[in-house]
Amino acid sequence: MHTADLRFAYRSSETAAIVSEAVERELGEIGGDRATAAVSRRGATIVVEIEADDLVALRAGVNTWETLLEVAEDVADTARPGEIL
């Protein structure tokens, strides 16, 4: 088993909550059974824990979750420019 913990720090816990809520909806929706993820929030930090059967699946999982967080950040910033990020 291979693992990776991704941490994303934000200006406030409110911002982290908005982004976290957006990406948590994707848990269990991503196809494939070689990797799993868990999302948690600790104050103003979001933690994504990825477990994978092999390094290729781990890389794919890391890329997927980084992209999901980036999209959620972009949408939040577009909706409330200068307030979120």
CORJOUR-V110490 format. One record per residue. N is the residue number from 1. RES is the residue in three letters. SS is DSSP state (2 for helix, 1 for strand, 0 for the rest). PHI is phi in degrees with one decimal (999 if undefined). OMEGA is omega in whole degrees, 0 to 359 (NA if undefined). Layout:
n=N res=RES ss=SS phi=PHI omega=OMEGA
n=N res=RES ss=SS phi=PHI omega=OMEGA
This chain:
n=1 res=MET ss=0 phi=999 omega=178
n=2 res=HIS ss=1 phi=-116.2 omega=182
n=3 res=THR ss=1 phi=-134.9 omega=173
n=4 res=ALA ss=1 phi=-147.8 omega=174
n=5 res=ASP ss=1 phi=-113.5 omega=178
n=6 res=LEU ss=1 phi=-104.7 omega=179
n=7 res=ARG ss=1 phi=-122.2 omega=180
n=8 res=PHE ss=1 phi=-123.9 omega=182
n=9 res=ALA ss=1 phi=-98.3 omega=181
n=10 res=TYR ss=0 phi=-124.0 omega=181
n=11 res=ARG ss=0 phi=-65.6 omega=183
n=12 res=SER ss=0 phi=-146.2 omega=177
n=13 res=SER ss=2 phi=-69.1 omega=177
n=14 res=GLU ss=2 phi=-63.4 omega=178
n=15 res=THR ss=2 phi=-62.1 omega=179
n=16 res=ALA ss=2 phi=-60.4 omega=180
n=17 res=ALA ss=2 phi=-64.9 omega=180
n=18 res=ILE ss=2 phi=-62.4 omega=181
n=19 res=VAL ss=2 phi=-67.4 omega=180
n=20 res=SER ss=2 phi=-60.8 omega=178
n=21 res=GLU ss=2 phi=-58.0 omega=182
n=22 res=ALA ss=2 phi=-65.4 omega=184
n=23 res=VAL ss=2 phi=-85.4 omega=180
n=24 res=GLU ss=2 phi=-60.0 omega=179
n=25 res=ARG ss=0 phi=-62.8 omega=182
n=26 res=GLU ss=0 phi=-83.8 omega=180
n=27 res=LEU ss=0 phi=-59.2 omega=180
n=28 res=GLY ss=0 phi=81.2 omega=182
n=29 res=GLU ss=0 phi=-95.7 omega=183
n=30 res=ILE ss=0 phi=-85.2 omega=183
n=31 res=GLY ss=0 phi=-64.5 omega=178
n=32 res=GLY ss=0 phi=101.1 omega=181
n=33 res=ASP ss=0 phi=-122.6 omega=182
n=34 res=ARG ss=0 phi=-93.0 omega=180
n=35 res=ALA ss=1 phi=-145.5 omega=176
n=36 res=THR ss=1 phi=-131.5 omega=180
n=37 res=ALA ss=1 phi=-141.0 omega=173
n=38 res=ALA ss=1 phi=-133.2 omega=180
n=39 res=VAL ss=1 phi=-119.3 omega=176
n=40 res=SER ss=1 phi=-138.8 omega=179
n=41 res=ARG ss=1 phi=-127.4 omega=176
n=42 res=ARG ss=1 phi=-124.4 omega=183
n=43 res=GLY ss=0 phi=64.6 omega=182
n=44 res=ALA ss=0 phi=-94.2 omega=181
n=45 res=THR ss=1 phi=-122.1 omega=173
n=46 res=ILE ss=1 phi=-100.8 omega=178
n=47 res=VAL ss=1 phi=-117.5 omega=175
n=48 res=VAL ss=1 phi=-112.9 omega=179
n=49 res=GLU ss=1 phi=-103.6 omega=183
n=50 res=ILE ss=1 phi=-115.6 omega=174
n=51 res=GLU ss=1 phi=-122.1 omega=182
n=52 res=ALA ss=1 phi=-142.4 omega=179
n=53 res=ASP ss=0 phi=-70.2 omega=183
n=54 res=ASP ss=0 phi=-147.4 omega=184
n=55 res=LEU ss=2 phi=-66.7 omega=178
n=56 res=VAL ss=2 phi=-64.5 omega=179
n=57 res=ALA ss=2 phi=-66.0 omega=178
n=58 res=LEU ss=2 phi=-64.4 omega=178
n=59 res=ARG ss=2 phi=-59.2 omega=179
n=60 res=ALA ss=2 phi=-62.6 omega=179
n=61 res=GLY ss=2 phi=-63.9 omega=178
n=62 res=VAL ss=2 phi=-61.2 omega=179
n=63 res=ASN ss=2 phi=-60.4 omega=181
n=64 res=THR ss=2 phi=-61.1 omega=184
n=65 res=TRP ss=2 phi=-71.2 omega=174
n=66 res=GLU ss=2 phi=-62.6 omega=179
n=67 res=THR ss=2 phi=-66.2 omega=179
n=68 res=LEU ss=2 phi=-60.1 omega=178
n=69 res=LEU ss=2 phi=-65.8 omega=180
n=70 res=GLU ss=2 phi=-62.1 omega=179
n=71 res=VAL ss=2 phi=-64.7 omega=179
n=72 res=ALA ss=2 phi=-61.2 omega=177
n=73 res=GLU ss=2 phi=-62.5 omega=181
n=74 res=ASP ss=2 phi=-61.4 omega=180
n=75 res=VAL ss=2 phi=-65.4 omega=179
n=76 res=ALA ss=2 phi=-61.7 omega=180
n=77 res=ASP ss=2 phi=-69.3 omega=177
n=78 res=THR ss=2 phi=-68.4 omega=181
n=79 res=ALA ss=2 phi=-69.4 omega=182
n=80 res=ARG ss=0 phi=-137.2 omega=185
n=81 res=PRO ss=0 phi=-54.9 omega=176
n=82 res=GLY ss=0 phi=77.6 omega=182
n=83 res=GLU ss=0 phi=-95.6 omega=189
n=84 res=ILE ss=0 phi=-92.3 omega=185
n=85 res=LEU ss=0 phi=-106.2 omega=NA
